[in-house]
């Protein structure tokens, strides 16, 4: 094997690794978003209770989904040493679902390049992008809010995706995962 062929093989391997890493990065899961009152001492919060959300949303919450979300929140907060209380808790926790329409801006790109070997290098590069479909996706967001003395002190939200025909187990799994993603950022650091 000559040195030119070895360099060419190395270049192909490195290019393939970079391509795979970029592809995996593009497919990463959604990231939850939070906002909070910077003046709140979250270390002083030891208990919570659920309260009904007063938000008017475009998506009704059925009893089964509501119970799954409550169970997931209670489990996550118990893991953070917050006790559920039926009266006089430090914070009131509410949650709601909302939907939004998002255009699918997916595309596929192709790039070509080349060069000549030897002492003199020249190259040419070409690239183009092809749109993939023009559909509109519906995203469902789960928002969890913490109130103290009637004042919002913490809010987190993330996309909730369990599909229209998901089994009860798949719905529970998706809700647990989304709630865990949101509450990993509670308390804020």
HELIX and SHEET records of a PDB file:
HELIX    1   1 UNK A    3  UNK A   26  1                                  24    
HELIX    2   2 UNK A   42  UNK A   44  5                                   3    
HELIX    3   3 UNK A   63  UNK A   79  1                                  17    
HELIX    4   4 UNK A  168  UNK A  183  1                                  16    
SHEET    1   A 6 UNK A  33  UNK A  36  0                                        
SHEET    2   A 6 UNK A 151  UNK A 159 -1                                        
SHEET    3   A 6 UNK A 136  UNK A 148 -1                                        
SHEET    4   A 6 UNK A  91  UNK A 103 -1                                        
SHEET    5   A 6 UNK A  47  UNK A  50  1                                        
SHEET    6   A 6 UNK A  83  UNK A  84  1                                        
SHEET    1   B 2 UNK A 107  UNK A 115  0                                        
SHEET    2   B 2 UNK A 123  UNK A 131 -1                                        
END                                                                             
